[in-house]
Amino acid sequence: MPGDASLIGSIGVLAIATRGQAGPGEVLLKIRGGTEAYIAYSAEPIARGQTVLVIESRGHRTVDVSEWADPFDLEIGKLT
């Protein structure tokens, strides 16, 4: 089944940590007027509670993610 391209670029929060090559976690994404859970894979382990960016959709409610830091938050942090 082809992936859902509309998920790419979505920002979510990990409900279950990813383990890199050792296995997936779970990400919560705010889409379609609600919050939905997806299986999340990443190249490197990412801790539970981290904000992530969806970089690819594998289909069957499965996505690839990478760590995400909001660039606006980084700029604000530099000013204080």
C-alpha positions in Angstrom: 0.0 0.0 0.0 1.5 3.4 -0.9 2.2 5.9 1.8 0.0 8.9 2.7 2.0 11.8 1.3 -0.1 14.3 3.3 1.6 13.1 6.5 5.0 14.2 5.3 6.0 17.4 7.1 3.7 16.8 10.1 4.9 17.4 13.6 4.2 15.0 16.4 5.2 13.8 19.8 6.5 10.3 20.6 4.2 8.4 22.9 6.6 5.4 22.8 10.4 5.9 22.2 11.9 4.7 18.9 14.9 2.4 19.1 16.6 3.2 15.8 17.5 -0.1 14.0 16.2 -2.1 17.0 12.6 -1.2 16.4 9.8 1.3 16.1 8.0 3.5 18.6 4.7 5.3 18.4 4.0 8.9 17.4 0.9 11.0 18.0 0.0 13.3 15.1 -2.7 16.0 15.1 -4.5 15.4 11.8 -8.0 15.3 10.3 -9.4 17.3 13.3 -8.1 14.9 15.9 -5.0 13.1 17.2 -4.0 9.7 15.7 -1.3 7.2 16.6 1.1 5.9 14.0 4.0 3.4 14.2 7.2 5.5 14.0 10.6 4.4 12.8 13.8 6.5 13.0 17.5 6.0 12.0 18.6 6.7 15.6 16.8 6.2 18.9 14.6 9.1 20.0 13.2 9.4 23.5 9.6 9.4 24.5 8.1 12.9 24.7 10.4 14.3 22.0 8.9 16.4 19.2 9.5 14.7 15.8 9.0 15.5 12.1 7.4 13.0 9.7 9.9 12.6 6.8 8.3 9.6 5.0 5.1 7.6 5.0 5.3 3.8 4.6 1.6 3.2 4.5 -0.5 1.1 6.9 -0.3 3.8 9.6 3.5 3.7 9.6 5.9 6.6 9.2 9.6 7.5 9.4 10.5 10.4 11.8 13.4 12.5 12.8 14.0 14.7 15.8 12.6 18.2 15.4 13.3 21.5 17.1 11.1 24.4 16.3 13.4 27.0 14.8 11.4 29.8 16.4 11.9 28.4 19.8 15.7 28.3 19.1 15.7 31.9 18.1 13.8 33.0 21.3 16.2 31.0 23.4 19.1 33.0 21.9 17.6 36.3 23.0 17.3 35.5 26.7 
